Amino acid sequence: MNTQDITREIIGASYDVYNTLGFGFLESVYKKSLIIELKKRNLSVEEEKPLTVYYDQFEVGSFFVDLFVENEIIVELKSVNTIVKAHEVQLVNYLNGLNMEIGLLINFGPSGVDVKKKFRQAKKA
């Protein structure tokens, strides 16, 4: 399965979770429900995966991503009224710091599922 197929499955699973639960739960409820949906789709998923950020080959920090799917895609979840730019910047920073290519920011908001697909920014010459 390529990253486009994996991304499509993650987004579809997110809609299935929202269609069942609706809006108003804590992020942790959506996370656990999304893990169930992803596993039903035979995708490997790790919750709260610890990842390390490097700068010039030196470890400079570590953090936990909400979900890490198929060892390729970082998924950050929110349950807020609106995704703000800071949420998007955080995900791009994770991608850059980890040298990962694709991440999804998924919000289970009052008007439905909002998905932002983000890519690692090219290094400046």
C-alpha positions as CSV (number, residue, x, y, z in Angstrom):
1,M,0.0,0.0,0.0
2,N,1.5,3.4,-1.0
3,T,1.3,6.6,1.1
4,Q,-1.7,7.9,-0.9
5,D,-3.7,4.7,-0.2
6,I,-2.7,4.8,3.5
7,T,-3.7,8.5,3.7
8,R,-7.0,7.7,2.1
9,E,-7.7,4.9,4.6
10,I,-6.8,7.2,7.6
11,I,-9.2,9.9,6.4
12,G,-12.0,7.4,5.7
13,A,-11.5,5.9,9.1
14,S,-11.7,9.4,10.7
15,Y,-15.1,10.0,9.0
16,D,-16.3,6.6,10.2
17,V,-15.4,7.6,13.8
18,Y,-17.0,11.0,13.5
19,N,-20.2,9.6,11.9
20,T,-20.5,7.2,14.9
21,L,-19.5,9.6,17.7
22,G,-20.2,13.1,16.5
23,F,-18.6,16.1,18.1
24,G,-18.0,16.8,21.8
25,F,-15.7,14.1,23.1
26,L,-12.2,14.5,24.3
27,E,-9.3,13.9,21.9
28,S,-8.4,10.7,23.7
29,V,-11.8,9.2,22.8
30,Y,-11.4,9.9,19.1
31,K,-7.8,8.6,19.2
32,K,-8.8,5.2,20.7
33,S,-11.7,5.0,18.3
34,L,-9.5,5.8,15.3
35,I,-7.0,3.2,16.4
36,I,-9.8,0.6,16.3
37,E,-10.9,1.7,12.8
38,L,-7.3,1.7,11.5
39,K,-6.7,-1.8,12.8
40,K,-10.0,-3.0,11.2
41,R,-8.4,-1.8,8.0
42,N,-5.3,-3.8,8.6
43,L,-3.1,-0.8,9.1
44,S,-0.3,-0.8,11.7
45,V,-0.7,2.0,14.2
46,E,1.3,3.1,17.2
47,E,-0.2,5.4,19.8
48,E,1.8,8.1,21.6
49,K,4.9,7.0,19.8
50,P,8.1,8.6,21.2
51,L,10.2,10.2,18.5
52,T,13.5,12.0,18.7
53,V,14.4,15.2,16.9
54,Y,17.9,15.7,15.6
55,Y,19.8,18.8,14.6
56,D,23.1,18.3,12.8
57,Q,23.2,14.7,13.9
58,F,22.7,15.6,17.6
59,E,19.7,14.7,19.6
60,V,17.9,18.0,20.6
61,G,14.6,16.8,21.8
62,S,11.9,14.2,21.9
63,F,8.1,14.2,21.9
64,F,5.2,11.8,21.4
65,V,3.1,11.9,18.2
66,D,-0.6,11.0,18.6
67,L,-0.5,8.2,16.0
68,F,2.2,6.8,13.8
69,V,0.6,4.8,10.9
70,E,2.4,2.2,8.8
71,N,5.7,3.6,10.0
72,E,5.2,6.4,7.4
73,I,2.5,8.9,8.4
74,I,2.3,11.1,11.5
75,V,-1.3,11.8,12.6
76,E,-2.0,14.6,15.0
77,L,-5.5,14.7,16.4
78,K,-7.6,17.6,17.7
79,S,-11.1,18.0,19.1
80,V,-11.4,21.8,18.9
81,N,-13.8,24.3,17.3
82,T,-11.2,25.3,14.6
83,I,-7.7,24.3,13.6
84,V,-5.4,27.2,14.0
85,K,-2.1,27.9,12.2
86,A,-0.1,26.9,15.3
87,H,-1.5,23.3,15.0
88,E,-0.4,23.1,11.4
89,V,3.1,24.6,12.1
90,Q,3.6,22.1,14.9
91,L,2.9,19.2,12.5
92,V,5.3,20.6,9.9
93,N,7.9,21.1,12.6
94,Y,7.5,17.4,13.6
95,L,7.9,16.3,9.9
96,N,11.0,18.5,9.5
97,G,12.6,17.4,12.7
98,L,12.0,13.7,12.0
99,N,12.7,13.8,8.2
100,M,9.2,12.4,7.6
101,E,7.4,13.3,4.4
102,I,3.7,13.3,5.2
103,G,1.5,14.1,8.2
104,L,-2.2,14.5,8.8
105,L,-3.8,17.0,11.2
106,I,-7.3,15.7,11.9
107,N,-9.8,17.7,13.9
108,F,-13.1,16.2,15.1
109,G,-14.9,19.6,15.2
110,P,-18.4,20.8,15.6
111,S,-19.1,20.9,11.9
112,G,-17.4,17.6,11.0
113,V,-14.0,16.2,10.3
114,D,-11.4,18.7,9.1
115,V,-8.2,17.2,7.6
116,K,-5.1,19.1,6.8
117,K,-2.4,17.2,4.8
118,K,1.1,18.5,5.5
119,F,4.4,17.9,3.9
120,R,8.0,18.3,5.1
121,Q,9.4,21.6,3.9
122,A,12.4,21.4,1.6
123,K,15.6,22.6,3.1
124,K,16.8,26.0,2.1
125,A,19.8,26.1,-0.2
